[in-house]
Amino acid sequence: MWTKIGDYATLQTVFKPLRTSELRALLLFMIVVLTGCELGQSPFADTSNRELRERNYKCQMASSLSAAEIQVCKNIRRECDARAEKGNFVC
């Protein structure tokens, strides 16, 4: 096997250590690819009507939300709207 690839020095040049910026780019790429499988499907699609209604109410009553919480509330609202388009006026 070593004869096909070469010696250890050759392996070090082929698999040279990645720089921090390259690692970040690789990590970002992997996250995008892995989350791309979930596109088109709401993270709340499997949530029961009751739980969705409760979470929507909490979002509406909240006064100070973090950026992440605001995004979650937007996703909840989007799921409520999607269900309403199908005739399920749960929120």
Steps between C-alpha positions, in 0.01 A plus 500: 500500500781744579651435163189634324489825695864554577682558822391690811649827377285484189192441714580809707513717190178355361307531826657821621333659801218735411510861609235634736320685222489184290361302792230760556406495132488119503286498814262758353474300178421181693230676703338640187505162327362314800225752569415515132332164541244665726413786264136525412388336820405707800666401826152515654324284241472210746388719791148444630240771452475560873875541550530726196214719627665525846840588357348759268320660794825514701675665207228762472512576873880513530643846547875461455627221281849412386578474130473120515165518677371746241596256225323215680187715531518582130519128422201434726303777329598359158372155603175655626456675166576181307239311698249783450547476122399134528189591699638420846463828689680385813664827602 
